[in-house]
Amino acid sequence: MQPILAKQQVVDDTHREIDDFYPDDDGKPMSENTLQFEWITLIKQGLELAFEDRPDVFVAGDLLWYPVEGDNKIRQAPDVMVAIGRSKGYRGSYKQFLEDGIATQVVFEILSPGNRLGEMIKKYDFYEEYGVLEYYVYDPHKHTLEAYSRPSVEDYWIDTIVQGFTEWNSDILGLKMSWIDQEFKIYQADGTPFLSYQELNDQRRLVENSLKDAKKAEKEAKLKAQKLAEKLRSLGIDPDSV
């Protein structure tokens, strides 16, 4: 048993050294205001639901991505990221060199008033250089969506500003984005809109109330049937023969 324990200790020490070299925290806040946070969580949770049956789709929010082995300064923490071809599960950070070299293919960034142009240019350059195929920048304050897409990493991004009633389809995710009554919406492949926790909770309550109403109506119908059967019996009529 001793050699096995010693080997396990070496593995644990190696993982610890890797984690120490590639920190899980960059010291930056996930969001600067409640509106930005709500959109980050809405998109992350919506994507997780959209791909809940796909064990090979990894979705994360505010997770540091290290694309280059041996360089812990080259990193970025997308508001929401999707890596297709990678398993679900816990990660302290996304170390691409430990993920079969698979880059994050889709990134969402949610703007806040504190975002600066220089910061966003750096993010644009990072995502373009390290393999992102679809990049979305949504501004919930100005109601604009910048969409960047390309068929492969060798191609240049095609950029589009989507707003108003324009629709946008994600070829990679199979999702649709559009505006309804001047409100930005994202839809799953079956047309179901991404819903916030509150909206999901409201739907759950509606279903629960409907079930309660149905059970109540069923109980009342049984009581009514029992009373009718008793009435028939009092008249000398067998209710089972009617």
C-alpha positions in Angstrom: 0.0 0.0 0.0 2.9 2.4 0.7 3.9 2.9 -3.0 0.3 3.6 -3.9 -0.1 6.2 -1.1 3.3 7.8 -2.1 2.1 8.0 -5.8 -1.2 9.6 -4.7 0.8 12.1 -2.7 2.9 13.0 -5.7 -0.3 13.5 -7.8 -1.9 15.7 -5.1 1.3 17.8 -4.7 1.4 18.3 -8.5 -2.2 19.5 -8.6 -1.5 21.8 -5.7 1.5 23.3 -7.5 -0.6 23.8 -10.7 -3.4 25.5 -8.7 -0.9 27.7 -6.9 0.6 28.8 -10.2 -2.7 29.4 -11.9 -4.8 31.3 -9.2 -8.6 30.8 -9.2 -9.2 34.4 -8.3 -8.1 37.6 -10.1 -9.4 39.9 -7.4 -11.9 41.5 -9.6 -15.7 41.6 -8.8 -18.1 39.4 -10.7 -20.4 42.4 -11.3 -20.7 46.1 -10.5 -24.4 46.4 -10.0 -27.5 44.3 -9.6 -28.7 44.6 -13.2 -25.4 43.3 -14.6 -25.5 40.4 -12.0 -29.1 39.5 -12.9 -28.2 39.2 -16.6 -25.1 37.2 -15.9 -27.0 34.7 -13.8 -29.9 34.6 -16.3 -27.7 33.7 -19.2 -25.6 31.2 -17.2 -28.6 29.4 -15.8 -30.5 29.5 -19.1 -27.5 27.9 -20.9 -27.2 25.2 -18.2 -30.9 24.4 -18.7 -30.5 24.4 -22.4 -27.7 21.9 -22.3 -28.7 19.9 -19.2 -28.9 16.7 -21.3 -25.5 17.3 -22.9 -22.7 16.0 -20.6 -20.1 17.4 -23.0 -21.1 21.0 -22.7 -19.5 23.0 -19.9 -21.0 26.3 -18.8 -19.4 28.7 -16.3 -19.7 32.2 -15.0 -16.8 34.5 -14.0 -14.4 31.6 -14.3 -10.7 32.4 -15.1 -9.6 30.9 -18.4 -5.9 30.2 -18.9 -5.3 29.4 -22.6 -1.5 29.0 -22.5 0.4 26.5 -20.4 3.2 28.0 -18.4 1.9 31.6 -18.6 -0.4 32.6 -15.7 -0.6 36.2 -16.9 -2.5 35.4 -20.0 -6.0 34.9 -18.7 -9.5 36.3 -18.8 -12.7 35.7 -16.8 -15.7 35.9 -19.1 -19.0 36.8 -17.5 -20.4 33.6 -19.1 -18.5 31.0 -21.1 -19.4 27.8 -23.0 -17.0 25.0 -23.8 -18.4 22.3 -26.1 -16.6 19.1 -25.9 -15.7 19.4 -22.2 -17.5 17.6 -19.4 -19.6 19.3 -16.8 -18.3 19.5 -13.2 -16.3 21.6 -10.8 -13.3 23.7 -11.9 -11.4 26.3 -10.0 -10.4 27.7 -13.3 -10.5 26.6 -17.0 -7.0 25.6 -17.9 -7.2 24.9 -21.6 -4.1 22.8 -21.7 -5.8 20.4 -19.2 -9.0 20.4 -21.3 -7.6 18.6 -24.4 -6.7 22.0 -25.7 -10.3 22.9 -26.3 -10.9 26.6 -26.2 -14.0 28.3 -25.0 -16.1 28.7 -28.1 -18.8 31.1 -26.9 -18.5 34.1 -24.5 -21.0 36.5 -23.2 -20.0 39.8 -21.6 -22.5 42.0 -19.8 -21.6 45.7 -19.8 -21.8 48.0 -16.8 -21.3 51.8 -16.7 -17.9 51.0 -15.2 -16.6 49.2 -18.3 -13.9 51.2 -20.2 -13.3 51.1 -23.9 -9.7 50.0 -23.4 -10.8 47.1 -21.2 -13.3 45.9 -23.8 -10.7 46.2 -26.6 -8.4 43.9 -24.6 -11.2 41.4 -24.1 -12.0 41.5 -27.8 -8.4 40.9 -28.8 -8.1 38.1 -26.2 -11.2 36.2 -27.3 -10.2 36.6 -31.0 -6.7 35.4 -30.4 -7.5 32.4 -28.3 -10.2 30.7 -30.2 -13.7 32.1 -29.3 -16.0 31.6 -32.3 -19.0 33.6 -31.0 -18.7 36.6 -28.7 -21.7 38.6 -27.4 -21.5 41.9 -25.6 -24.9 43.0 -24.2 -25.5 46.4 -22.6 -28.6 46.2 -20.4 -28.5 49.9 -19.9 -28.4 50.9 -23.6 -30.3 47.8 -24.8 -27.7 46.9 -27.4 -26.1 43.6 -28.4 -22.8 43.4 -30.2 -22.5 40.0 -31.9 -19.2 38.7 -33.3 -19.1 35.3 -35.0 -16.8 33.3 -37.3 -16.8 29.8 -38.7 -13.3 29.0 -37.6 -10.4 30.5 -35.7 -8.6 31.2 -39.0 -11.4 33.5 -40.1 -12.0 37.1 -39.1 -15.0 37.9 -36.9 -18.1 39.3 -38.6 -19.5 42.0 -36.2 -23.1 43.0 -36.0 -24.9 45.4 -33.7 -28.3 43.9 -33.0 -31.2 45.9 -31.5 -34.8 46.9 -31.9 -36.7 44.0 -33.4 -33.8 42.3 -35.1 -33.3 38.6 -34.5 -30.0 36.8 -34.1 -29.3 33.1 -34.2 -26.4 31.4 -32.6 -25.2 28.6 -34.9 -23.1 27.0 -32.2 -25.6 27.1 -29.4 -28.7 26.7 -31.5 -30.3 29.6 -29.7 -32.3 32.6 -30.8 -32.0 36.2 -29.5 -34.4 38.9 -30.2 -36.3 42.0 -28.8 -39.9 41.9 -27.7 -41.5 45.1 -26.6 -38.0 46.6 -26.5 -36.8 43.9 -24.1 -33.9 41.6 -25.0 -34.8 37.9 -24.9 -32.9 34.7 -25.4 -34.7 31.5 -26.4 -33.8 27.8 -26.2 -33.9 25.7 -29.3 -37.5 24.7 -28.5 -38.6 28.4 -28.3 -38.6 28.5 -24.4 -37.3 31.8 -23.2 -34.5 32.1 -20.7 -36.2 32.8 -17.4 -34.9 34.4 -14.2 -35.0 32.6 -10.9 -38.1 34.7 -9.9 -39.8 33.8 -13.2 -39.1 30.1 -12.7 -40.3 30.3 -9.2 -43.5 32.1 -10.3 -44.1 29.3 -12.9 -43.5 26.7 -10.2 -46.1 28.3 -8.0 -48.6 28.4 -10.9 -48.1 24.7 -11.5 -48.5 23.9 -7.8 -51.6 26.0 -7.6 -53.1 24.3 -10.7 -52.4 20.9 -9.1 -54.1 22.0 -5.9 -57.1 23.3 -7.8 -57.3 20.1 -9.8 -57.1 17.9 -6.6 -59.7 20.1 -5.0 -62.0 19.8 -8.0 -61.5 16.0 -8.0 -62.3 15.8 -4.3 -65.5 17.9 -4.7 -66.5 15.7 -7.7 -66.1 12.5 -5.6 -68.1 14.0 -2.7 -70.9 15.0 -5.2 -70.9 11.5 -6.7 -71.1 10.0 -3.2 -74.1 12.2 -2.2 -75.9 11.3 -5.5 -75.3 7.6 -4.9 -76.7 7.9 -1.3 -79.7 9.8 -2.7 -80.4 7.1 -5.2 -80.1 4.3 -2.6 -82.6 6.2 -0.4 -85.0 6.0 -3.3 -84.4 2.3 -3.6 -82.3 2.6 -6.7 -79.0 0.8 -7.1 -76.5 3.5 -8.3 -74.2 0.9 -9.8 -77.0 -0.2 -12.2 -77.8 3.3 -13.4 
